[in-house]
């Protein structure tokens, strides 16, 4: 049986790990969203039926997105160790984990955002063109606005994916709940600690999913 002080120590460790996981998730999702949106816009514009068709640009970007989407995340972390160390001076810790989390999530988001944009009713786009809307206006004032409910789902799904990725990053020195699960749960044969980390991750995912569902319902009206 653990004493009161021992419980307080474990609570402190789990709270710190939870904050680190949230920090990695929110920051990396933010940067991945920006990068993914830029990639998606270029893909939508340069596709064969896009606003500025360009087979070369689309083909190259499409290949890059597909390659990074299919890359196993845990391998990506290892491959990016030298780059991360060069970029921020270390390859371990929560700040270091944000780099592979962003790079690993951005192509995934880019493809989802691209799909959301190309599903916008073509009639609305054609009507905008007839009113003299520029390509910039069609993208940002028509397609993105019309796709808001779907984009909310994309963001929700991406956050949940990043939470899972952050747990993997923790196993390789990224900190957070994954690190606690490995160091204190697995390596010290503490099944209770493993259980706590799993429960916290599940609760975290459920909270973000509930928030995403509420926002989706509001934007869908």
Buried (B, 14 or more C-beta within 10 A) or exposed (E): EEEEEEEEEBEEBBEBBBBBBBBBBEBBBEBBBEBBBEBBBBBBBBBEEBBEEBEEBBEEBBEEBEEBBEBEBBEBBEBBBEEBBEEEEEBBBBBBBBBBBBBBBBBBBBBBBBBBBBEBEEEBBEEBBEEEBEEEBBBEEBBBEBBEBBBBBBBBBBBBBBBBBBBBBBBBBBBBBBBBBBBBBBEEEBEEBBEBBBEBBEEBBEEBBEEBEEBBEEEEE
